[in-house]
Amino acid sequence: AQSVAQPEDQVNVAEGNPLTVKCTYSVSGNPYLFWYVQYPNRGLQFLLKYITGDNLVKGSYGFEAEFNKSQTSFHLKKPSALVSDSALYFCAVRETEYGTDKLIFGTGTRLQVFP
Amino acid sequence: SQTIHQWPATLVQPVGSPLSLECTVEGTSNPNLYWYRQAAGRGLQLLFYSVGIGQISSEVPQNLSASRPQDRQFILSSKKLLLSDSGFYLCAWRVTYNEQFFGPGTRLTVL
C-alpha cells in the first residue's frame, strides 16, 4: 500500500530563514506526490505536485519541493520564510487503485514562523 | 470556474441525534468526490469516495454513510451520532492530474 510519512510534528523557523518540511514516501511504481497547506479552521489548499519530469517542483506562495527517488523523499522548501506561512502542512501520495484517485495523507507538520 | 460548497459551516449535535452534511460542486461534471474527517486538527482520514451518481465506496466501517443523489452533490449522514464523530469534515473533488480541491469544511461537535 502507498504511504507517506512526515517525521516532524512541528517545525519552528525564524522569519527570513529558509524552511524545510520533510516527507518520505513508500509506493509501488512511480509516485504521484502532493503538498497541501491548511490554515486554521479552513479547508486544504493545494501547493504543488510531482507527477514526472524535473525533480524540483515549484508551487504557490514561493514554495518548492524536491523529489529524490534514491531517498524516497519529497521535502517542501522555501528560501525565506514569512510569518504568514505559519500553518499545517500535509504531504500526500496518490493511491494507485484505478479510477479512484484517492490521496493518502501524512499526519501533518505544523510550521511556526517567528518574527 | 469550479467551486465547492459545504454546509453547515459548524454544527453542535447531541449524542444519538441524526446527521446530514452536504457538499456541492459547481463548474464541473461527473467529478470524483471524497469525504474526509480530520480529528484534533491533524491527519485526514478518507471516509468515502464516489466516482459517479449512486456509486459510494466506504474506506472505514463506522456509523456514517454517504450518498450521491446527483452528479454534483455528496451527502454524509448518520442515524445516531457518537462522541467520536466529532471532528472537521472536509469534502473534496478531483481536479486534474489527480490533485484534489477541498471545500471549506464543517466543524461538528457532538456533546
Interface residues (C-beta under 8 A of the other chain):
Chain A: Y32 F34 Y36 N41 R42 G43 L44 Q45 F46 K49 I51 L88 F90 R94 G99 T100 D101 K102 L103 I104 F105 G106 T107 G108
Chain B: N32 Y34 G41 R42 G43 L44 L46 Y49 V51 S57 E59 F88 L90 A92 R94 V95 Y97 N98 E99 Q100 F101 F102 G103 P104 G105 R107
